[in-house]
Amino acid sequence: QTNSSINHDGIDRDFVYYTPSTWNISQELPLLIVLHGLTQTGSGVMGITNFNDIAEANNFIVCYPDGINNSWNANMNISVSSADDLGFIEELSTYFQNTLNTNPLKQYLCGFSSGSFMCHKIVCESSQCFAAIAAVSGNMSDTVDMNCSPNFTPSVLHIHGTADPVVNYFGSPTTGVAVDTTIEKWRMFLACDLTPVT
């Protein structure tokens, strides 16, 4: 487990990451970037997700970056950050490719709440390949939904409760579109079968 930082847009951006004990530079391992929720930190979400143990058992590198003021600029309808977080995550993934030889085609994102909003924004707008996202209790803002034009087609796991009191499943002026709207958008982009397999 390593604490580190890179300078992006003139700001030192902190992150913590874990490399499995068998790692060496000749391996081109997958990279998972975990994005915390509003008011959380990278190290805080590391402590509750158990991803270090999963990375150890499955031989991948996991990174937990910090948002500015414990938030992400995911173009949410009500935002508390104006940081270039899309550029930061892209620079972070490039850092791992150059420093730890991670596989640029096996980059993954997961996030909770505002981190989930950020996952959707990144794969809608990034010029880099992120193979899949797992979004929990967050969604697409109206702006991201309107402008989503992915360069790649990531697999998408979206987990959301219909009774969520903060990010309304059915959409709201403060949290963006309905979850079903987001799922339909990805179904269209990914050309998924209309009949789900359960």
Steps between C-alpha positions, in 0.01 A plus 500: 500500500650831387400864549590724209400811306526655156469864401205569271391849399746644752343306788660210686249216478532223760427132459578172670551176310561133566714261299467123555797334669592308182518817285806573288559755226492240223133427573239709317235485769145638488426824690189574705436862604252537788321836532365596842169668579439860604674583833709181480870450417692245298650343811156500665334309217802266494422410859142393429522326160751219565642553151861458618429140595314444173794651305741273686293191423436590135828670402404855408597849620241713678514877546295730724534869399377798700258752354551869573306591817389135519298537180516436125415735215261268317287782351234420756197729509617626840880496505751593767810464283634662184818290484605328178436155642459336159849620408632391841369144467637478145839624621486259792438203272789611277719526811429137582566389144837678498604426858359155577442369145123458540303380198333796319227269368421360845414813695187495716304751706263464790344763716247576770254791489687799350775255403234310307402820316870545419526145360220572253652835402844350437383223268265741320778752430847347537734443207646206695367147513334395823382144452219509757340703777312401814282788621329485839235748624586767243392575147537739204439869540282669239813648338687169477189325369451765232863499386591132546691384193735217601812429296496142632226264612555402863312229679274664759382378840260742668372431853227727633216478752154627409468642853828695484425825691801691363531406131143441389464186287235673290703818442471848645605861429788461746630155402433470126328244284321183608708186540292328230596782260868435572459125454314547172776731374766237570278225357483700177873577488591137575232349273377279783214258443164650596417183690726475806645174622408448865 
